[in-house]
Amino acid sequence: MWWINIIALIIALAGIIGCFLPVIPGPPLSWLSLLLLYFFGNGEMSLKFLLIWLGITIVVTILDYVVPSYFTRVTGGSKAAGRGSLVGLLAGLIFFPPWGMIAGAFLGALLAEVLINRSAIADSVKPALGSFAGFFFGTFLKLVASGLMFWYMFKFWN
């Protein structure tokens, strides 16, 4: 069933691309390629392996939304800045994908620090940059997970 392998490859490549384009769910698509090979492949993949990767996929996908807020807090931002980062990230995803996610997380943290905590703009830049760094760390996590699933897809290739 060579066509199953081609479909799995296309889905896995879309998963890798989705690590960089927020409108495409990268790790879930990568996992879907493994699921396809599990059901229609040569039977070498175990259910335990597939479920472990499902857990990793869920965790990485959730962390991608939480990490920018966490990095904002680690770099000295307040709870308001952390929440602002998350709200900005989600608003940017909805209204201006894909770049709106990056800018939204940064601006959300910056504006929350300035408007809610009455911090000076100069003091608010560090937490906002933390949010920016958190976005890239989340992207890195997604890329590692999707890349490993891509590699495993070839390992279980018929």
C-alpha positions as a Markdown table, in Angstrom:
| # | Residue | x | y | z |
|---|---|---|---|---|
| 1 | Met | 0.0 | 0.0 | 0.0 |
| 2 | Trp | 2.4 | 2.6 | -1.2 |
| 3 | Trp | -0.3 | 5.3 | -1.4 |
| 4 | Ile | -0.7 | 5.1 | 2.4 |
| 5 | Asn | 3.0 | 5.9 | 2.7 |
| 6 | Ile | 2.7 | 8.9 | 0.4 |
| 7 | Ile | -0.4 | 10.2 | 2.3 |
| 8 | Ala | 1.5 | 9.7 | 5.6 |
| 9 | Leu | 4.5 | 11.6 | 4.2 |
| 10 | Ile | 2.3 | 14.5 | 3.0 |
| 11 | Ile | 0.6 | 14.7 | 6.4 |
| 12 | Ala | 4.0 | 14.5 | 8.2 |
| 13 | Leu | 5.5 | 17.3 | 6.0 |
| 14 | Ala | 2.4 | 19.4 | 6.8 |
| 15 | Gly | 3.1 | 18.8 | 10.5 |
| 16 | Ile | 6.7 | 20.1 | 10.1 |
| 17 | Ile | 5.4 | 23.1 | 8.3 |
| 18 | Gly | 2.8 | 23.6 | 11.0 |
| 19 | Cys | 5.5 | 24.1 | 13.5 |
| 20 | Phe | 6.2 | 27.4 | 11.9 |
| 21 | Leu | 2.7 | 28.4 | 10.7 |
| 22 | Pro | 0.3 | 28.6 | 13.6 |
| 23 | Val | -2.8 | 28.1 | 11.5 |
| 24 | Ile | -1.6 | 24.5 | 10.9 |
| 25 | Pro | -1.5 | 22.2 | 14.0 |
| 26 | Gly | 2.0 | 20.8 | 13.5 |
| 27 | Pro | 2.4 | 18.0 | 16.1 |
| 28 | Pro | -1.2 | 16.7 | 15.8 |
| 29 | Leu | -0.7 | 16.3 | 12.1 |
| 30 | Ser | 2.6 | 14.6 | 12.7 |
| 31 | Trp | 0.9 | 12.2 | 15.1 |
| 32 | Leu | -1.8 | 11.6 | 12.5 |
| 33 | Ser | 0.8 | 10.3 | 10.1 |
| 34 | Leu | 1.9 | 7.8 | 12.7 |
| 35 | Leu | -1.7 | 6.8 | 13.4 |
| 36 | Leu | -2.2 | 6.2 | 9.6 |
| 37 | Leu | 0.8 | 3.9 | 9.5 |
| 38 | Tyr | -0.4 | 2.2 | 12.7 |
| 39 | Phe | -3.7 | 1.2 | 11.1 |
| 40 | Phe | -2.5 | 0.6 | 7.5 |
| 41 | Gly | 1.2 | -0.1 | 7.9 |
| 42 | Asn | 3.2 | -3.3 | 8.3 |
| 43 | Gly | 2.2 | -3.7 | 12.0 |
| 44 | Glu | 5.6 | -3.0 | 13.6 |
| 45 | Met | 4.3 | 0.0 | 15.6 |
| 46 | Ser | 2.8 | -0.9 | 19.0 |
| 47 | Leu | -0.3 | 0.7 | 20.5 |
| 48 | Lys | 1.8 | 1.8 | 23.5 |
| 49 | Phe | 4.2 | 3.6 | 21.3 |
| 50 | Leu | 1.4 | 5.4 | 19.5 |
| 51 | Leu | -0.3 | 6.4 | 22.8 |
| 52 | Ile | 3.0 | 7.7 | 24.3 |
| 53 | Trp | 3.4 | 9.9 | 21.2 |
| 54 | Leu | -0.2 | 11.0 | 21.6 |
| 55 | Gly | 0.6 | 12.2 | 25.1 |
| 56 | Ile | 3.7 | 14.0 | 23.9 |
| 57 | Thr | 1.7 | 15.6 | 21.2 |
| 58 | Ile | -1.0 | 16.9 | 23.6 |
| 59 | Val | 1.6 | 18.2 | 26.1 |
| 60 | Val | 3.7 | 20.0 | 23.4 |
| 61 | Thr | 0.5 | 21.5 | 21.9 |
| 62 | Ile | -0.6 | 22.8 | 25.3 |
| 63 | Leu | 2.9 | 24.1 | 26.2 |
| 64 | Asp | 3.0 | 26.0 | 22.9 |
| 65 | Tyr | 0.3 | 28.2 | 24.3 |
| 66 | Val | 1.5 | 28.3 | 27.9 |
| 67 | Val | 5.3 | 28.8 | 27.5 |
| 68 | Pro | 5.2 | 32.5 | 26.3 |
| 69 | Ser | 3.2 | 33.4 | 29.4 |
| 70 | Tyr | 5.6 | 31.5 | 31.6 |
| 71 | Phe | 8.6 | 33.1 | 30.1 |
| 72 | Thr | 7.0 | 36.5 | 30.6 |
| 73 | Arg | 6.7 | 35.7 | 34.3 |
| 74 | Val | 10.3 | 34.3 | 34.5 |
| 75 | Thr | 11.7 | 37.5 | 33.1 |
| 76 | Gly | 10.1 | 39.6 | 35.7 |
| 77 | Gly | 6.7 | 40.2 | 34.4 |
| 78 | Ser | 3.6 | 40.3 | 36.6 |
| 79 | Lys | 0.7 | 37.9 | 36.5 |
| 80 | Ala | -1.1 | 40.5 | 34.5 |
| 81 | Ala | 1.8 | 40.5 | 31.9 |
| 82 | Gly | 1.6 | 36.7 | 31.8 |
| 83 | Arg | -2.1 | 36.8 | 31.1 |
| 84 | Gly | -1.7 | 39.7 | 28.7 |
| 85 | Ser | 0.8 | 37.6 | 26.8 |
| 86 | Leu | -1.6 | 34.7 | 26.5 |
| 87 | Val | -4.5 | 36.9 | 25.5 |
| 88 | Gly | -2.4 | 38.7 | 22.9 |
| 89 | Leu | -1.1 | 35.4 | 21.5 |
| 90 | Leu | -4.7 | 34.1 | 21.1 |
| 91 | Ala | -6.0 | 37.4 | 19.7 |
| 92 | Gly | -3.0 | 37.5 | 17.3 |
| 93 | Leu | -3.7 | 33.9 | 16.2 |
| 94 | Ile | -7.4 | 34.7 | 15.5 |
| 95 | Phe | -7.0 | 38.1 | 13.8 |
| 96 | Phe | -3.6 | 38.2 | 12.2 |
| 97 | Pro | -2.1 | 34.7 | 11.8 |
| 98 | Pro | 0.7 | 33.8 | 11.7 |
| 99 | Trp | 2.6 | 36.9 | 12.6 |
| 100 | Gly | -0.1 | 38.1 | 14.9 |
| 101 | Met | 0.7 | 35.4 | 17.4 |
| 102 | Ile | 4.3 | 36.6 | 17.9 |
| 103 | Ala | 3.3 | 40.3 | 17.9 |
| 104 | Gly | 0.2 | 39.7 | 20.0 |
| 105 | Ala | 2.2 | 37.8 | 22.8 |
| 106 | Phe | 4.8 | 40.6 | 22.9 |
| 107 | Leu | 2.3 | 43.5 | 22.8 |
| 108 | Gly | -0.1 | 41.7 | 25.3 |
| 109 | Ala | 2.7 | 41.4 | 27.9 |
| 110 | Leu | 3.9 | 44.9 | 27.2 |
| 111 | Leu | 0.5 | 46.6 | 27.4 |
| 112 | Ala | -0.5 | 44.6 | 30.5 |
| 113 | Glu | 2.7 | 45.7 | 32.3 |
| 114 | Val | 2.2 | 49.4 | 31.3 |
| 115 | Leu | -1.5 | 49.7 | 31.7 |
| 116 | Ile | -2.3 | 47.4 | 34.6 |
| 117 | Asn | 0.8 | 47.6 | 36.7 |
| 118 | Arg | 1.7 | 51.2 | 35.7 |
| 119 | Ser | 5.2 | 50.2 | 34.8 |
| 120 | Ala | 7.4 | 52.3 | 32.6 |
| 121 | Ile | 7.7 | 51.2 | 29.1 |
| 122 | Ala | 11.4 | 50.6 | 29.5 |
| 123 | Asp | 10.7 | 48.3 | 32.5 |
| 124 | Ser | 8.0 | 46.5 | 30.5 |
| 125 | Val | 10.2 | 45.5 | 27.6 |
| 126 | Lys | 12.1 | 42.7 | 29.3 |
| 127 | Pro | 8.9 | 40.7 | 30.2 |
| 128 | Ala | 7.6 | 41.3 | 26.7 |
| 129 | Leu | 10.9 | 40.0 | 25.2 |
| 130 | Gly | 10.5 | 37.0 | 27.6 |
| 131 | Ser | 7.1 | 36.4 | 25.9 |
| 132 | Phe | 8.8 | 36.6 | 22.5 |
| 133 | Ala | 11.5 | 34.1 | 23.6 |
| 134 | Gly | 8.8 | 31.8 | 25.0 |
| 135 | Phe | 7.0 | 31.8 | 21.6 |
| 136 | Phe | 10.3 | 30.6 | 19.9 |
| 137 | Phe | 10.9 | 28.0 | 22.6 |
| 138 | Gly | 7.4 | 26.7 | 22.0 |
| 139 | Thr | 8.1 | 26.5 | 18.3 |
| 140 | Phe | 11.3 | 24.7 | 19.0 |
| 141 | Leu | 9.4 | 22.1 | 21.2 |
| 142 | Lys | 6.9 | 21.5 | 18.4 |
| 143 | Leu | 9.7 | 21.2 | 15.8 |
| 144 | Val | 11.5 | 18.6 | 17.9 |
| 145 | Ala | 8.4 | 16.5 | 18.5 |
| 146 | Ser | 7.3 | 16.7 | 14.9 |
| 147 | Gly | 10.8 | 16.0 | 13.6 |
| 148 | Leu | 11.0 | 12.9 | 15.8 |
| 149 | Met | 7.6 | 11.7 | 14.7 |
| 150 | Phe | 8.7 | 12.3 | 11.1 |
| 151 | Trp | 11.8 | 10.1 | 11.7 |
| 152 | Tyr | 9.7 | 7.4 | 13.3 |
| 153 | Met | 7.3 | 7.5 | 10.3 |
| 154 | Phe | 10.2 | 6.5 | 8.1 |
| 155 | Lys | 11.2 | 3.8 | 10.6 |
| 156 | Phe | 7.8 | 2.2 | 10.3 |
| 157 | Trp | 7.5 | 2.8 | 6.6 |
| 158 | Asn | 6.5 | -0.3 | 4.6 |
